[in-house]
C-alpha cells in the first residue's frame, strides 16, 4: 500500500494529500482549543483505494501529537473512530461516539 505525506494546509483549513494533481482532504475548524473535523473529500478519480481511511488515520495521529481535543462532525471520521476505539481518547470530554 502506498503512503502519502500529510499536509496541514492552514490557509485553507484542511489536512490534505497531494496525489497526481489531486488533493483529497479533510476540512477543519479550530475553536476554543478543539479541532472540528467537518468534511472528508476524495476526488472520484482516487476513490476505492483506501485513501480516505489513510487520510483519517494520519490526521488523527497529527491531532494526537498536538494534544488537542477532537470533535468529529464528519460522518466518515466519526465512523472510523467508532470502528477503531483506540482513537476515542482524542474526543472532547462531552463528545460520545457509540
N, CA, C and O atoms as a GROMACS GRO file, in nm:
protein
  392
    1UNK      N    1   0.085  -0.118   0.000
    1UNK     CA    2   0.000   0.000   0.000
    1UNK      C    3   0.090   0.125   0.000
    1UNK      O    4   0.186   0.133   0.076
    2UNK      N    5   0.057   0.217  -0.082
    2UNK     CA    6   0.133   0.341  -0.094
    2UNK      C    7   0.106   0.431   0.026
    2UNK      O    8  -0.001   0.427   0.086
    3UNK      N    9   0.206   0.513   0.060
    3UNK     CA   10   0.187   0.611   0.167
    3UNK      C   11   0.202   0.750   0.108
    3UNK      O   12   0.269   0.771   0.007
    4UNK      N   13   0.138   0.846   0.174
    4UNK     CA   14   0.138   0.983   0.126
    4UNK      C   15   0.175   1.075   0.240
    4UNK      O   16   0.152   1.043   0.357
    5UNK      N   17   0.231   1.190   0.206
    5UNK     CA   18   0.270   1.288   0.307
    5UNK      C   19   0.149   1.375   0.341
    5UNK      O   20   0.084   1.432   0.253
    6UNK      N   21   0.119   1.383   0.470
    6UNK     CA   22   0.008   1.466   0.517
    6UNK      C   23   0.053   1.612   0.524
    6UNK      O   24   0.159   1.643   0.578
    7UNK      N   25  -0.029   1.701   0.468
    7UNK     CA   26  -0.002   1.844   0.470
    7UNK      C   27  -0.113   1.914   0.547
    7UNK      O   28  -0.231   1.895   0.518
    8UNK      N   29  -0.075   1.994   0.646
    8UNK     CA   30  -0.174   2.075   0.718
    8UNK      C   31  -0.179   2.210   0.648
    8UNK      O   32  -0.097   2.298   0.675
    9UNK      N   33  -0.275   2.226   0.559
    9UNK     CA   34  -0.291   2.349   0.482
    9UNK      C   35  -0.371   2.447   0.569
    9UNK      O   36  -0.493   2.455   0.559
   10UNK      N   37  -0.300   2.520   0.653
   10UNK     CA   38  -0.366   2.608   0.750
   10UNK      C   39  -0.441   2.723   0.682
   10UNK      O   40  -0.542   2.770   0.734
   11UNK      N   41  -0.393   2.767   0.568
   11UNK     CA   42  -0.460   2.875   0.496
   11UNK      C   43  -0.601   2.834   0.452
   11UNK      O   44  -0.695   2.912   0.465
   12UNK      N   45  -0.615   2.711   0.402
   12UNK     CA   46  -0.746   2.663   0.358
   12UNK      C   47  -0.817   2.581   0.466
   12UNK      O   48  -0.927   2.530   0.443
   13UNK      N   49  -0.755   2.568   0.581
   13UNK     CA   50  -0.811   2.495   0.696
   13UNK      C   51  -0.850   2.353   0.657
   13UNK      O   52  -0.965   2.312   0.670
   14UNK      N   53  -0.749   2.281   0.610
   14UNK     CA   54  -0.772   2.141   0.578
   14UNK      C   55  -0.641   2.064   0.578
   14UNK      O   56  -0.534   2.116   0.545
   15UNK      N   57  -0.653   1.938   0.615
   15UNK     CA   58  -0.543   1.843   0.601
   15UNK      C   59  -0.558   1.783   0.462
   15UNK      O   60  -0.669   1.757   0.417
   16UNK      N   61  -0.445   1.762   0.394
   16UNK     CA   62  -0.456   1.710   0.258
   16UNK      C   63  -0.336   1.626   0.218
   16UNK      O   64  -0.228   1.635   0.276
   17UNK      N   65  -0.358   1.544   0.118
   17UNK     CA   66  -0.252   1.474   0.045
   17UNK      C   67  -0.243   1.538  -0.092
   17UNK      O   68  -0.341   1.594  -0.142
   18UNK      N   69  -0.126   1.531  -0.152
   18UNK     CA   70  -0.109   1.576  -0.290
   18UNK      C   71  -0.078   1.451  -0.372
   18UNK      O   72   0.031   1.394  -0.360
   19UNK      N   73  -0.173   1.408  -0.454
   19UNK     CA   74  -0.160   1.284  -0.530
   19UNK      C   75  -0.191   1.310  -0.677
   19UNK      O   76  -0.306   1.336  -0.713
   20UNK      N   77  -0.090   1.304  -0.759
   20UNK     CA   78  -0.108   1.317  -0.905
   20UNK      C   79  -0.198   1.435  -0.944
   20UNK      O   80  -0.285   1.419  -1.030
   21UNK      N   81  -0.178   1.549  -0.884
   21UNK     CA   82  -0.255   1.667  -0.916
   21UNK      C   83  -0.387   1.679  -0.842
   21UNK      O   84  -0.458   1.778  -0.857
   22UNK      N   85  -0.422   1.580  -0.762
   22UNK     CA   86  -0.544   1.582  -0.682
   22UNK      C   87  -0.510   1.612  -0.537
   22UNK      O   88  -0.397   1.590  -0.492
   23UNK      N   89  -0.609   1.663  -0.465
   23UNK     CA   90  -0.589   1.695  -0.324
   23UNK      C   91  -0.703   1.642  -0.237
   23UNK      O   92  -0.790   1.719  -0.195
   24UNK      N   93  -0.703   1.512  -0.210
   24UNK     CA   94  -0.801   1.462  -0.115
   24UNK      C   95  -0.776   1.530   0.019
   24UNK      O   96  -0.661   1.555   0.055
   25UNK      N   97  -0.883   1.559   0.093
   25UNK     CA   98  -0.862   1.639   0.214
   25UNK      C   99  -0.971   1.619   0.318
   25UNK      O  100  -1.078   1.565   0.291
   26UNK      N  101  -0.939   1.665   0.439
   26UNK     CA  102  -1.036   1.673   0.548
   26UNK      C  103  -1.036   1.818   0.595
   26UNK      O  104  -0.933   1.871   0.636
   27UNK      N  105  -1.151   1.881   0.588
   27UNK     CA  106  -1.165   2.020   0.630
   27UNK      C  107  -1.180   2.027   0.781
   27UNK      O  108  -1.235   1.936   0.843
   28UNK      N  109  -1.130   2.136   0.839
   28UNK     CA  110  -1.142   2.153   0.984
   28UNK      C  111  -1.163   2.297   1.024
   28UNK      O  112  -1.140   2.390   0.947
   29UNK      N  113  -1.206   2.312   1.147
   29UNK     CA  114  -1.218   2.443   1.211
   29UNK      C  115  -1.161   2.430   1.351
   29UNK      O  116  -1.176   2.326   1.416
   30UNK      N  117  -1.096   2.534   1.397
   30UNK     CA  118  -1.043   2.537   1.534
   30UNK      C  119  -1.132   2.631   1.616
   30UNK      O  120  -1.167   2.740   1.571
   31UNK      N  121  -1.167   2.586   1.736
   31UNK     CA  122  -1.249   2.670   1.824
   31UNK      C  123  -1.226   2.627   1.969
   31UNK      O  124  -1.235   2.509   2.002
   32UNK      N  125  -1.196   2.723   2.053
   32UNK     CA  126  -1.178   2.700   2.197
   32UNK      C  127  -1.084   2.584   2.227
   32UNK      O  128  -1.113   2.501   2.314
   33UNK      N  129  -0.974   2.577   2.157
   33UNK     CA  130  -0.875   2.474   2.183
   33UNK      C  131  -0.909   2.336   2.131
   33UNK      O  132  -0.841   2.239   2.164
   34UNK      N  133  -1.013   2.325   2.050
   34UNK     CA  134  -1.052   2.196   1.992
   34UNK      C  135  -1.051   2.206   1.839
   34UNK      O  136  -1.068   2.314   1.782
   35UNK      N  137  -1.031   2.092   1.776
   35UNK     CA  138  -1.038   2.087   1.630
   35UNK      C  139  -1.165   2.013   1.591
   35UNK      O  140  -1.195   1.906   1.642
   36UNK      N  141  -1.239   2.073   1.500
   36UNK     CA  142  -1.364   2.018   1.449
   36UNK      C  143  -1.339   1.971   1.306
   36UNK      O  144  -1.319   2.053   1.216
   37UNK      N  145  -1.341   1.840   1.285
   37UNK     CA  146  -1.324   1.786   1.150
   37UNK      C  147  -1.462   1.783   1.086
   37UNK      O  148  -1.552   1.713   1.132
   38UNK      N  149  -1.478   1.861   0.978
   38UNK     CA  150  -1.611   1.886   0.925
   38UNK      C  151  -1.647   1.809   0.798
   38UNK      O  152  -1.765   1.781   0.775
   39UNK      N  153  -1.549   1.773   0.717
   39UNK     CA  154  -1.583   1.710   0.589
   39UNK      C  155  -1.461   1.640   0.532
   39UNK      O  156  -1.350   1.694   0.533
   40UNK      N  157  -1.482   1.519   0.482
   40UNK     CA  158  -1.376   1.444   0.412
   40UNK      C  159  -1.413   1.439   0.265
   40UNK      O  160  -1.526   1.408   0.229
   41UNK      N  161  -1.315   1.469   0.180
   41UNK     CA  162  -1.341   1.467   0.035
   41UNK      C  163  -1.227   1.398  -0.037
   41UNK      O  164  -1.110   1.436  -0.022
   42UNK      N  165  -1.262   1.297  -0.115
   42UNK     CA  166  -1.166   1.229  -0.202
   42UNK      C  167  -1.221   1.238  -0.344
   42UNK      O  168  -1.334   1.194  -0.369
   43UNK      N  169  -1.144   1.294  -0.438
   43UNK     CA  170  -1.192   1.304  -0.576
   43UNK      C  171  -1.230   1.166  -0.632
   43UNK      O  172  -1.169   1.065  -0.597
   44UNK      N  173  -1.330   1.164  -0.717
   44UNK     CA  174  -1.381   1.039  -0.774
   44UNK      C  175  -1.269   0.956  -0.838
   44UNK      O  176  -1.273   0.833  -0.833
   45UNK      N  177  -1.172   1.021  -0.896
   45UNK     CA  178  -1.063   0.951  -0.965
   45UNK      C  179  -0.976   0.869  -0.869
   45UNK      O  180  -0.906   0.778  -0.912
   46UNK      N  181  -0.981   0.903  -0.741
   46UNK     CA  182  -0.897   0.833  -0.642
   46UNK      C  183  -0.976   0.741  -0.550
   46UNK      O  184  -0.916   0.670  -0.469
   47UNK      N  185  -1.106   0.740  -0.562
   47UNK     CA  186  -1.189   0.660  -0.471
   47UNK      C  187  -1.166   0.511  -0.491
   47UNK      O  188  -1.128   0.467  -0.600
   48UNK      N  189  -1.190   0.435  -0.384
   48UNK     CA  190  -1.176   0.290  -0.391
   48UNK      C  191  -1.036   0.240  -0.364
   48UNK      O  192  -1.008   0.121  -0.379
   49UNK      N  193  -0.947   0.330  -0.324
   49UNK     CA  194  -0.808   0.293  -0.296
   49UNK      C  195  -0.771   0.303  -0.149
   49UNK      O  196  -0.654   0.288  -0.113
   50UNK      N  197  -0.870   0.329  -0.063
   50UNK     CA  198  -0.842   0.340   0.080
   50UNK      C  199  -0.781   0.472   0.122
   50UNK      O  200  -0.732   0.484   0.234
   51UNK      N  201  -0.783   0.570   0.034
   51UNK     CA  202  -0.719   0.698   0.063
   51UNK      C  203  -0.789   0.771   0.177
   51UNK      O  204  -0.722   0.828   0.263
   52UNK      N  205  -0.920   0.770   0.180
   52UNK     CA  206  -0.992   0.838   0.288
   52UNK      C  207  -0.956   0.779   0.423
   52UNK      O  208  -0.936   0.853   0.520
   53UNK      N  209  -0.946   0.649   0.431
   53UNK     CA  210  -0.910   0.583   0.557
   53UNK      C  211  -0.769   0.619   0.599
   53UNK      O  212  -0.744   0.649   0.716
   54UNK      N  213  -0.675   0.617   0.503
   54UNK     CA  214  -0.536   0.656   0.534
   54UNK      C  215  -0.530   0.801   0.581
   54UNK      O  216  -0.458   0.834   0.675
   55UNK      N  217  -0.608   0.886   0.515
   55UNK     CA  218  -0.610   1.027   0.549
   55UNK      C  219  -0.661   1.048   0.691
   55UNK      O  220  -0.601   1.123   0.769
   56UNK      N  221  -0.771   0.984   0.726
   56UNK     CA  222  -0.826   0.996   0.861
   56UNK      C  223  -0.722   0.951   0.964
   56UNK      O  224  -0.700   1.019   1.064
   57UNK      N  225  -0.660   0.838   0.940
   57UNK     CA  226  -0.562   0.784   1.035
   57UNK      C  227  -0.446   0.882   1.054
   57UNK      O  228  -0.404   0.908   1.166
   58UNK      N  229  -0.394   0.937   0.944
   58UNK     CA  230  -0.284   1.032   0.954
   58UNK      C  231  -0.326   1.160   1.025
   58UNK      O  232  -0.248   1.216   1.103
   59UNK      N  233  -0.447   1.207   0.999
   59UNK     CA  234  -0.497   1.327   1.067
   59UNK      C  235  -0.511   1.301   1.217
   59UNK      O  236  -0.473   1.386   1.297
   60UNK      N  237  -0.564   1.186   1.254
   60UNK     CA  238  -0.578   1.154   1.396
   60UNK      C  239  -0.442   1.144   1.465
   60UNK      O  240  -0.428   1.186   1.580
   61UNK      N  241  -0.342   1.090   1.396
   61UNK     CA  242  -0.207   1.085   1.452
   61UNK      C  243  -0.155   1.227   1.477
   61UNK      O  244  -0.096   1.254   1.581
   62UNK      N  245  -0.177   1.316   1.380
   62UNK     CA  246  -0.130   1.454   1.394
   62UNK      C  247  -0.201   1.523   1.511
   62UNK      O  248  -0.136   1.594   1.589
   63UNK      N  249  -0.330   1.504   1.522
   63UNK     CA  250  -0.407   1.565   1.632
   63UNK      C  251  -0.356   1.512   1.766
   63UNK      O  252  -0.343   1.587   1.863
   64UNK      N  253  -0.328   1.383   1.770
   64UNK     CA  254  -0.276   1.322   1.893
   64UNK      C  255  -0.143   1.384   1.934
   64UNK      O  256  -0.121   1.412   2.052
   65UNK      N  257  -0.056   1.407   1.838
   65UNK     CA  258   0.075   1.467   1.865
   65UNK      C  259   0.063   1.612   1.911
   65UNK      O  260   0.146   1.660   1.988
   66UNK      N  261  -0.040   1.680   1.866
   66UNK     CA  262  -0.061   1.821   1.904
   66UNK      C  263  -0.135   1.834   2.036
   66UNK      O  264  -0.145   1.943   2.092
   67UNK      N  265  -0.188   1.722   2.086
   67UNK     CA  266  -0.257   1.718   2.215
   67UNK      C  267  -0.371   1.820   2.222
   67UNK      O  268  -0.378   1.901   2.314
   68UNK      N  269  -0.460   1.813   2.122
   68UNK     CA  270  -0.579   1.898   2.122
   68UNK      C  271  -0.703   1.809   2.119
   68UNK      O  272  -0.697   1.694   2.076
   69UNK      N  273  -0.814   1.863   2.165
   69UNK     CA  274  -0.940   1.788   2.167
   69UNK      C  275  -1.001   1.781   2.028
   69UNK      O  276  -0.985   1.872   1.947
   70UNK      N  277  -1.071   1.672   2.002
   70UNK     CA  278  -1.131   1.646   1.872
   70UNK      C  279  -1.283   1.642   1.880
   70UNK      O  280  -1.341   1.584   1.972
   71UNK      N  281  -1.346   1.706   1.781
   71UNK     CA  282  -1.491   1.695   1.762
   71UNK      C  283  -1.512   1.650   1.617
   71UNK      O  284  -1.494   1.730   1.525
   72UNK      N  285  -1.549   1.523   1.595
   72UNK     CA  286  -1.564   1.472   1.458
   72UNK      C  287  -1.705   1.498   1.403
   72UNK      O  288  -1.794   1.415   1.422
   73UNK      N  289  -1.723   1.608   1.337
   73UNK     CA  290  -1.853   1.640   1.276
   73UNK      C  291  -1.874   1.564   1.145
   73UNK      O  292  -1.987   1.543   1.103
   74UNK      N  293  -1.766   1.523   1.083
   74UNK     CA  294  -1.771   1.447   0.958
   74UNK      C  295  -1.813   1.303   0.990
   74UNK      O  296  -1.752   1.239   1.076
   75UNK      N  297  -1.914   1.254   0.924
   75UNK     CA  298  -1.964   1.119   0.946
   75UNK      C  299  -1.860   1.011   0.918
   75UNK      O  300  -1.856   0.910   0.988
   76UNK      N  301  -1.776   1.032   0.817
   76UNK     CA  302  -1.674   0.933   0.785
   76UNK      C  303  -1.572   0.923   0.898
   76UNK      O  304  -1.531   0.813   0.936
   77UNK      N  305  -1.531   1.037   0.951
   77UNK     CA  306  -1.434   1.038   1.062
   77UNK      C  307  -1.496   0.973   1.186
   77UNK      O  308  -1.432   0.891   1.251
   78UNK      N  309  -1.619   1.010   1.218
   78UNK     CA  310  -1.687   0.952   1.334
   78UNK      C  311  -1.699   0.801   1.320
   78UNK      O  312  -1.677   0.728   1.417
   79UNK      N  313  -1.733   0.754   1.201
   79UNK     CA  314  -1.745   0.610   1.176
   79UNK      C  315  -1.611   0.540   1.193
   79UNK      O  316  -1.605   0.430   1.249
   80UNK      N  317  -1.504   0.603   1.146
   80UNK     CA  318  -1.370   0.545   1.161
   80UNK      C  319  -1.335   0.530   1.310
   80UNK      O  320  -1.283   0.427   1.352
   81UNK      N  321  -1.363   0.633   1.388
   81UNK     CA  322  -1.333   0.628   1.531
   81UNK      C  323  -1.418   0.521   1.600
   81UNK      O  324  -1.370   0.452   1.690
   82UNK      N  325  -1.542   0.508   1.560
   82UNK     CA  326  -1.628   0.406   1.619
   82UNK      C  327  -1.572   0.266   1.591
   82UNK      O  328  -1.579   0.179   1.678
   83UNK      N  329  -1.518   0.245   1.472
   83UNK     CA  330  -1.461   0.115   1.436
   83UNK      C  331  -1.321   0.094   1.494
   83UNK      O  332  -1.274  -0.019   1.504
   84UNK      N  333  -1.256   0.203   1.534
   84UNK     CA  334  -1.119   0.199   1.587
   84UNK      C  335  -1.116   0.275   1.719
   84UNK      O  336  -1.065   0.387   1.726
   85UNK      N  337  -1.172   0.215   1.825
   85UNK     CA  338  -1.193   0.287   1.951
   85UNK      C  339  -1.066   0.336   2.020
   85UNK      O  340  -1.074   0.413   2.116
   86UNK      N  341  -0.950   0.293   1.974
   86UNK     CA  342  -0.826   0.344   2.034
   86UNK      C  343  -0.811   0.495   2.014
   86UNK      O  344  -0.732   0.558   2.083
   87UNK      N  345  -0.887   0.552   1.921
   87UNK     CA  346  -0.881   0.696   1.895
   87UNK      C  347  -0.981   0.776   1.980
   87UNK      O  348  -0.976   0.899   1.979
   88UNK      N  349  -1.070   0.709   2.052
   88UNK     CA  350  -1.171   0.780   2.131
   88UNK      C  351  -1.111   0.870   2.238
   88UNK      O  352  -1.176   0.964   2.283
   89UNK      N  353  -0.988   0.842   2.278
   89UNK     CA  354  -0.924   0.926   2.381
   89UNK      C  355  -0.899   1.068   2.331
   89UNK      O  356  -0.876   1.158   2.412
   90UNK      N  357  -0.904   1.090   2.201
   90UNK     CA  358  -0.885   1.224   2.145
   90UNK      C  359  -1.011   1.310   2.156
   90UNK      O  360  -1.003   1.433   2.146
   91UNK      N  361  -1.125   1.247   2.176
   91UNK     CA  362  -1.252   1.318   2.173
   91UNK      C  363  -1.264   1.419   2.288
   91UNK      O  364  -1.220   1.394   2.401
   92UNK      N  365  -1.322   1.533   2.256
   92UNK     CA  366  -1.353   1.633   2.357
   92UNK      C  367  -1.442   1.567   2.463
   92UNK      O  368  -1.524   1.481   2.430
   93UNK      N  369  -1.427   1.605   2.587
   93UNK     CA  370  -1.493   1.537   2.700
   93UNK      C  371  -1.642   1.514   2.683
   93UNK      O  372  -1.691   1.408   2.724
   94UNK      N  373  -1.715   1.605   2.626
   94UNK     CA  374  -1.860   1.590   2.617
   94UNK      C  375  -1.907   1.525   2.486
   94UNK      O  376  -2.026   1.528   2.455
   95UNK      N  377  -1.815   1.467   2.410
   95UNK     CA  378  -1.848   1.403   2.283
   95UNK      C  379  -1.850   1.252   2.301
   95UNK      O  380  -1.757   1.193   2.356
   96UNK      N  381  -1.957   1.190   2.254
   96UNK     CA  382  -1.970   1.044   2.264
   96UNK      C  383  -1.995   0.986   2.126
   96UNK      O  384  -2.080   1.033   2.052
   97UNK      N  385  -1.919   0.882   2.095
   97UNK     CA  386  -1.940   0.806   1.971
   97UNK      C  387  -1.959   0.661   2.014
   97UNK      O  388  -1.868   0.600   2.071
   98UNK      N  389  -2.076   0.606   1.986
   98UNK     CA  390  -2.115   0.470   2.022
   98UNK      C  391  -2.014   0.370   2.028
   98UNK      O  392  -2.043   0.254   2.058
   0.00000   0.00000   0.00000
